[in-house]
Amino acid sequence: MVVLNKIYTRTGDAGTTALGDGTRVAKHNARVEAYGTSDELNCFVGVARLEADGETDNALSRIQNDLFDLGADLCRPEMEKDADAEYPPLRMAQAQIDRLEAEIDVMNADLEPLRSFILPGGSALAAHLHVCRTVARRAERLAVLAGEQEALNQVAVTYLNRLSDWFFVAARMANDSGKNDVLWVPGANR
């Protein structure tokens, strides 16, 4: 249960923050950068939801919840001690990746194969989803970096990889099933 009675604590004024196990680290620690970027991504998903409706909005709502799970996972080190923890840490699960893959497959079934790279844009929703895609990729890169420095749940990294794919396909769907994708024209302005 989370209880936030006071928003500021002054404990981070010297440039450190507490991880999920209470360990204090620099605010620029790779793990903190990774879960901070997943939080940023969650905000962009919230903006995308302003343009979404129906099943797309429902899927984005699920993704927002997953991103909080992801942040909880990334902020908690010492995976080898999870079983001994007083409160079992929340870790990303393969089922979350499986759901994304199933949703990608359903969306992709309605799309023509790409014959060109596409530019971010088209509809407002597609543009927002492309921003989400790029922030997801950055969060993934930061999670990979953190994983090179200490133990990290690989499922969390894989989730971010698959999520960026989900945003790409969803952006194409938001462009009238790809019919209004903005195609890249190589060297068009030489």
C-alpha positions in Angstrom: 0.0 0.0 0.0 1.3 3.4 -0.9 0.7 6.3 1.4 2.0 9.8 0.4 1.3 12.3 3.1 4.1 14.6 2.3 5.4 15.2 -1.2 8.8 16.8 -0.5 11.2 15.1 1.9 14.5 17.0 1.2 16.3 13.6 1.2 17.3 14.1 -2.5 18.6 17.6 -2.1 22.2 16.4 -2.3 21.7 14.6 -5.6 20.8 11.1 -4.4 17.6 9.1 -4.3 16.5 5.9 -2.7 15.9 2.7 -4.6 13.1 0.4 -3.8 15.2 -1.5 -1.2 16.2 1.8 0.5 19.7 1.9 -1.0 20.7 5.5 -1.8 22.3 6.1 -5.2 23.1 9.1 -7.4 20.2 10.5 -9.3 22.1 9.9 -12.5 22.6 6.2 -11.7 21.9 4.1 -14.8 19.1 2.2 -13.0 17.5 5.5 -12.0 17.8 6.9 -15.5 16.1 3.7 -16.8 13.1 3.9 -14.5 12.9 7.7 -14.8 12.7 7.4 -18.5 9.9 4.7 -18.2 8.1 7.3 -16.1 8.6 9.9 -18.8 7.2 7.4 -21.3 4.2 6.9 -19.1 3.5 10.6 -19.3 3.7 10.6 -23.1 1.3 7.6 -23.2 -1.1 9.7 -21.1 -0.8 12.5 -23.8 -1.4 9.9 -26.5 -4.6 8.8 -24.7 -6.1 12.2 -25.3 -6.4 11.3 -29.0 -7.2 7.6 -28.5 -10.6 5.9 -28.0 -12.0 2.4 -27.8 -9.6 -0.5 -27.8 -6.6 1.7 -28.4 -7.4 3.7 -25.3 -7.9 0.5 -23.3 -4.6 -0.9 -24.5 -2.8 2.3 -23.7 -4.3 2.2 -20.2 -3.0 -1.3 -19.7 0.4 -0.1 -20.9 0.4 2.7 -18.4 -0.2 0.3 -15.6 2.6 -2.0 -17.0 5.0 1.0 -17.0 4.3 1.5 -13.3 5.1 -2.2 -12.8 8.2 -1.7 -14.9 9.3 1.2 -12.7 8.7 -0.9 -9.6 10.8 -3.7 -11.1 13.7 -1.4 -12.2 13.9 0.5 -8.9 14.4 -2.7 -6.9 17.9 -4.3 -7.0 19.0 -7.6 -5.7 16.9 -10.0 -7.7 18.7 -13.0 -6.2 17.3 -12.0 -2.8 13.7 -11.5 -4.0 12.5 -14.7 -2.3 13.8 -13.5 1.1 12.3 -10.0 0.9 9.7 -9.0 3.5 7.5 -7.9 0.7 8.0 -9.7 -2.6 9.2 -7.2 -5.2 7.0 -6.6 -8.2 8.8 -8.0 -11.3 7.7 -7.8 -15.0 6.4 -11.1 -16.2 6.5 -12.9 -19.6 2.7 -12.7 -19.8 3.0 -8.9 -20.2 5.3 -9.4 -23.2 3.0 -12.1 -24.6 0.0 -9.7 -24.4 1.9 -7.1 -26.4 2.9 -9.6 -29.0 -0.7 -10.8 -29.4 -1.9 -7.2 -29.7 0.8 -6.5 -32.3 -0.2 -9.6 -34.3 -3.8 -8.5 -34.3 -3.0 -4.9 -35.4 -0.4 -6.0 -37.9 -2.8 -8.4 -39.6 -4.7 -5.4 -41.0 -1.7 -3.6 -42.3 -0.1 -3.8 -45.8 3.6 -4.6 -45.6 5.9 -1.6 -45.6 7.8 -0.8 -48.8 9.4 2.3 -47.4 10.4 3.7 -44.1 7.8 6.0 -42.6 8.2 9.4 -41.0 6.7 10.1 -37.6 3.4 11.9 -38.2 0.1 11.6 -40.0 -2.7 11.8 -37.5 -2.3 13.4 -34.1 -2.5 10.0 -32.4 0.1 8.5 -34.7 2.5 11.4 -34.0 2.1 10.9 -30.2 2.6 7.1 -30.6 5.8 7.7 -32.5 7.0 9.9 -29.6 6.2 7.0 -27.3 8.1 4.6 -29.5 11.3 6.7 -29.4 11.1 7.3 -25.6 10.5 3.5 -25.2 13.7 2.9 -27.2 15.6 5.3 -25.0 14.3 3.6 -21.9 15.4 0.3 -23.3 18.9 1.6 -24.1 19.2 2.9 -20.5 17.9 -0.4 -19.1 20.5 -2.3 -21.1 23.2 0.0 -19.8 21.9 -0.5 -16.2 21.9 -4.3 -16.8 25.6 -4.1 -17.8 26.4 -2.6 -14.4 24.3 -4.8 -12.2 21.7 -7.6 -12.2 18.4 -6.6 -13.9 15.3 -8.5 -14.8 15.8 -9.3 -18.5 12.0 -9.5 -18.9 11.9 -5.8 -18.2 14.3 -5.0 -21.0 12.5 -7.3 -23.4 9.2 -5.7 -22.5 10.6 -2.3 -23.5 11.8 -3.7 -26.8 8.4 -5.2 -27.6 6.6 -2.1 -26.4 8.4 0.1 -28.9 7.3 -2.3 -31.6 3.7 -2.0 -30.3 3.8 1.8 -30.6 5.1 1.6 -34.1 2.4 -0.8 -35.3 -0.3 1.2 -33.3 0.9 4.4 -35.0 0.4 2.8 -38.4 -3.1 1.7 -37.3 -3.8 5.3 -36.2 -2.9 6.4 -39.7 -5.9 4.7 -41.2 -4.3 1.2 -41.1 -1.2 2.6 -42.8 -3.0 4.3 -45.7 -2.0 7.7 -44.3 1.5 6.9 -43.3 4.0 9.6 -44.2 6.6 7.9 -46.4 10.2 8.7 -46.4 11.5 9.8 -49.8 15.3 9.3 -49.8 17.2 12.3 -51.0 14.0 14.2 -51.8 15.4 17.6 -50.9 18.9 17.5 -52.4 
